[in-house]
């Protein structure tokens, strides 16, 4: 129920989701491609994401997971494993 009411307030609540599952949902609110490499697709996360601030959501992923957000073009974003 909480997830449904969050959506009506412009938020997406992820509870123990895989990264690739989250990206599928976020892609519904963004133009272009939002993908991840297979080696990070299974990373689990929990969080609340503002649907009107997807750039902030991507920055949060980069801050909280061992990933980097790579912008291949304006419309193509790929999330990959962060390297040292």
Short mmCIF file of the C-alpha atoms (twelve columns), coordinates in Angstrom:
data_MODEL
# 
_entry.id   MODEL 
# 
loop_
_atom_site.group_PDB 
_atom_site.id 
_atom_site.type_symbol 
_atom_site.label_atom_id 
_atom_site.label_alt_id 
_atom_site.label_comp_id 
_atom_site.label_asym_id 
_atom_site.label_seq_id 
_atom_site.Cartn_x 
_atom_site.Cartn_y 
_atom_site.Cartn_z 
_atom_site.pdbx_PDB_model_num 
ATOM 1  C CA . UNK A 1  0.000  0.000  0.000   1 
ATOM 2  C CA . UNK A 2  2.835  2.379  0.855   1 
ATOM 3  C CA . UNK A 3  4.416  1.844  -2.561  1 
ATOM 4  C CA . UNK A 4  1.150  2.728  -4.299  1 
ATOM 5  C CA . UNK A 5  0.669  5.957  -2.392  1 
ATOM 6  C CA . UNK A 6  4.326  6.922  -2.964  1 
ATOM 7  C CA . UNK A 7  3.745  6.700  -6.719  1 
ATOM 8  C CA . UNK A 8  0.862  9.172  -6.474  1 
ATOM 9  C CA . UNK A 9  3.324  11.596 -4.836  1 
ATOM 10 C CA . UNK A 10 5.873  11.153 -7.635  1 
ATOM 11 C CA . UNK A 11 8.122  8.643  -5.903  1 
ATOM 12 C CA . UNK A 12 9.212  5.114  -6.707  1 
ATOM 13 C CA . UNK A 13 9.888  2.872  -3.708  1 
ATOM 14 C CA . UNK A 14 12.245 -0.054 -4.287  1 
ATOM 15 C CA . UNK A 15 12.416 -2.716 -1.574  1 
ATOM 16 C CA . UNK A 16 15.244 -5.214 -2.157  1 
ATOM 17 C CA . UNK A 17 15.071 -4.797 -5.937  1 
ATOM 18 C CA . UNK A 18 17.694 -5.864 -8.434  1 
ATOM 19 C CA . UNK A 19 19.393 -2.963 -10.190 1 
ATOM 20 C CA . UNK A 20 18.122 -4.088 -13.593 1 
ATOM 21 C CA . UNK A 21 14.543 -4.150 -12.233 1 
ATOM 22 C CA . UNK A 22 14.893 -0.603 -10.945 1 
ATOM 23 C CA . UNK A 23 16.236 0.599  -14.285 1 
ATOM 24 C CA . UNK A 24 13.251 -0.891 -16.126 1 
ATOM 25 C CA . UNK A 25 10.910 1.098  -13.876 1 
ATOM 26 C CA . UNK A 26 12.934 4.331  -14.057 1 
ATOM 27 C CA . UNK A 27 13.080 3.998  -17.858 1 
ATOM 28 C CA . UNK A 28 9.331  4.508  -17.968 1 
ATOM 29 C CA . UNK A 29 9.892  8.108  -16.814 1 
ATOM 30 C CA . UNK A 30 12.901 8.994  -18.985 1 
ATOM 31 C CA . UNK A 31 13.499 9.433  -22.705 1 
ATOM 32 C CA . UNK A 32 16.082 7.131  -24.254 1 
ATOM 33 C CA . UNK A 33 17.874 4.018  -23.048 1 
ATOM 34 C CA . UNK A 34 18.762 3.282  -19.436 1 
ATOM 35 C CA . UNK A 35 20.726 0.036  -19.203 1 
ATOM 36 C CA . UNK A 36 23.314 -1.721 -17.064 1 
ATOM 37 C CA . UNK A 37 26.065 -4.228 -17.649 1 
ATOM 38 C CA . UNK A 38 25.324 -7.837 -16.740 1 
ATOM 39 C CA . UNK A 39 27.901 -7.872 -13.928 1 
ATOM 40 C CA . UNK A 40 25.951 -5.251 -11.938 1 
ATOM 41 C CA . UNK A 41 22.395 -6.198 -12.967 1 
ATOM 42 C CA . UNK A 42 21.885 -8.381 -9.889  1 
ATOM 43 C CA . UNK A 43 23.029 -5.840 -7.293  1 
ATOM 44 C CA . UNK A 44 20.262 -5.432 -4.688  1 
ATOM 45 C CA . UNK A 45 19.052 -2.098 -3.409  1 
ATOM 46 C CA . UNK A 46 16.376 -0.448 -1.346  1 
ATOM 47 C CA . UNK A 47 15.472 3.197  -1.706  1 
ATOM 48 C CA . UNK A 48 12.988 5.888  -2.633  1 
ATOM 49 C CA . UNK A 49 13.508 7.716  -5.919  1 
ATOM 50 C CA . UNK A 50 11.882 10.970 -7.038  1 
ATOM 51 C CA . UNK A 51 10.437 10.468 -10.494 1 
ATOM 52 C CA . UNK A 52 10.918 14.135 -11.408 1 
ATOM 53 C CA . UNK A 53 14.649 13.984 -10.533 1 
ATOM 54 C CA . UNK A 54 16.026 10.983 -12.378 1 
ATOM 55 C CA . UNK A 55 19.488 12.555 -12.610 1 
ATOM 56 C CA . UNK A 56 19.495 12.676 -8.818  1 
ATOM 57 C CA . UNK A 57 18.379 9.044  -8.712  1 
ATOM 58 C CA . UNK A 58 21.287 8.056  -10.956 1 
ATOM 59 C CA . UNK A 59 23.706 10.025 -8.784  1 
ATOM 60 C CA . UNK A 60 22.363 8.222  -5.702  1 
ATOM 61 C CA . UNK A 61 22.990 4.860  -7.358  1 
ATOM 62 C CA . UNK A 62 26.557 5.878  -8.091  1 
ATOM 63 C CA . UNK A 63 27.038 7.000  -4.477  1 
ATOM 64 C CA . UNK A 64 25.539 3.899  -2.865  1 
ATOM 65 C CA . UNK A 65 26.580 1.025  -5.143  1 
ATOM 66 C CA . UNK A 66 29.938 0.034  -6.667  1 
ATOM 67 C CA . UNK A 67 28.844 1.442  -10.039 1 
ATOM 68 C CA . UNK A 68 29.469 4.395  -12.298 1 
ATOM 69 C CA . UNK A 69 26.936 6.113  -14.509 1 
ATOM 70 C CA . UNK A 70 28.238 6.390  -18.046 1 
ATOM 71 C CA . UNK A 71 26.478 8.771  -20.421 1 
ATOM 72 C CA . UNK A 72 27.124 7.487  -23.926 1 
ATOM 73 C CA . UNK A 73 24.821 10.099 -25.459 1 
ATOM 74 C CA . UNK A 74 22.173 12.440 -24.120 1 
ATOM 75 C CA . UNK A 75 19.626 9.650  -24.449 1 
ATOM 76 C CA . UNK A 76 21.727 6.564  -23.672 1 
ATOM 77 C CA . UNK A 77 22.884 5.963  -20.102 1 
ATOM 78 C CA . UNK A 78 24.664 2.775  -19.094 1 
ATOM 79 C CA . UNK A 79 25.499 1.760  -15.538 1 
ATOM 80 C CA . UNK A 80 28.698 -0.239 -15.176 1 
ATOM 81 C CA . UNK A 81 30.880 -1.630 -12.403 1 
ATOM 82 C CA . UNK A 82 33.121 1.023  -10.916 1 
ATOM 83 C CA . UNK A 83 36.798 0.321  -11.425 1 
ATOM 84 C CA . UNK A 84 39.551 1.460  -9.092  1 
# 
